[in-house]
Amino acid sequence: MNEFNKGFSEKEIKEKLLEAGWRKDIIDCYLNEVRNELRLKRGRIEEKLEQLKRYIENELKKGFSEKEIKEKLLEAGWKENIIKNFFRAIIFGFNRGD
């Protein structure tokens, strides 16, 4: 279902498939699979971001500088804008649950 990536709504995709002769039950089955896969991906992303937040907090507590932590994260493949946003959130106390 690459159409989700192109910005088509579920309704538009369904209409196109119906016009192409697909059966409604088959369409519904595939769309359910796509929805489930997207939920799983979202969950994995949220988990990774939570791990990043904990890592930054722990490294700061150990006394590492922001620069040292950023360098480690960049080497590990994290994008700079994500790192900057998390530092900002941690430093200003957002997303802490305190």
C-alpha positions in Angstrom: 0.0 0.0 0.0 2.5 2.6 -1.2 -0.4 5.0 -1.8 -0.4 5.8 2.0 3.2 7.2 1.5 1.9 9.4 -1.4 -0.6 11.2 0.8 -3.8 9.5 -0.4 -6.4 9.0 2.2 -7.7 5.6 3.1 -11.0 6.5 1.5 -9.3 7.6 -1.8 -7.3 4.3 -1.9 -10.5 2.3 -1.3 -12.3 4.1 -4.1 -9.5 3.6 -6.6 -9.3 -0.1 -5.8 -13.1 -0.5 -6.1 -12.9 1.3 -9.4 -10.2 -1.1 -10.5 -12.5 -4.1 -9.7 -11.2 -5.2 -6.3 -13.7 -6.8 -4.0 -14.6 -4.7 -0.9 -13.7 -7.6 1.6 -10.3 -8.0 0.1 -9.7 -4.2 0.3 -10.8 -4.1 3.9 -8.5 -7.0 4.7 -5.4 -5.3 3.2 -6.2 -1.9 4.7 -6.5 -3.6 8.1 -3.0 -5.1 7.6 -1.6 -1.8 6.6 -3.2 -0.1 9.7 -1.7 -2.7 12.0 1.7 -2.4 10.4 1.7 1.4 10.8 0.7 1.0 14.5 3.6 -1.4 15.0 6.1 1.0 13.3 4.8 3.9 15.4 5.2 1.9 18.6 8.8 1.0 17.6 9.6 4.6 16.8 8.2 5.8 20.2 10.2 3.2 22.0 13.4 4.3 20.2 12.8 7.9 21.1 12.1 7.0 24.7 15.5 5.1 24.8 17.2 8.2 23.3 15.7 10.4 26.0 16.8 8.1 28.8 20.3 7.8 27.2 20.7 11.5 27.1 19.5 12.0 30.7 21.8 9.2 32.0 24.8 10.5 30.1 24.2 14.0 31.5 23.9 12.6 35.0 27.3 10.8 34.5 28.8 14.2 33.7 29.3 14.0 30.0 28.9 17.3 28.2 26.2 18.0 25.6 28.8 18.1 22.9 30.3 14.7 23.9 26.8 13.1 23.9 25.8 14.7 20.6 29.0 13.4 19.0 28.3 9.8 20.2 24.7 10.0 19.0 25.7 11.3 15.6 28.3 8.5 15.3 25.5 6.0 16.1 23.4 7.4 13.2 21.0 9.7 15.0 19.9 12.8 13.1 21.2 16.1 14.4 17.7 17.8 14.5 16.3 14.9 16.6 19.2 15.2 19.0 18.9 18.9 19.3 15.1 18.7 20.0 15.6 16.1 22.7 18.3 18.2 24.4 16.0 21.2 24.3 13.2 19.1 25.8 15.3 17.6 28.5 17.0 20.9 29.4 13.7 22.8 29.6 12.0 19.9 31.4 9.5 18.9 28.6 8.3 15.3 28.4 9.7 14.5 31.8 6.5 13.5 33.6 7.7 15.3 36.8 
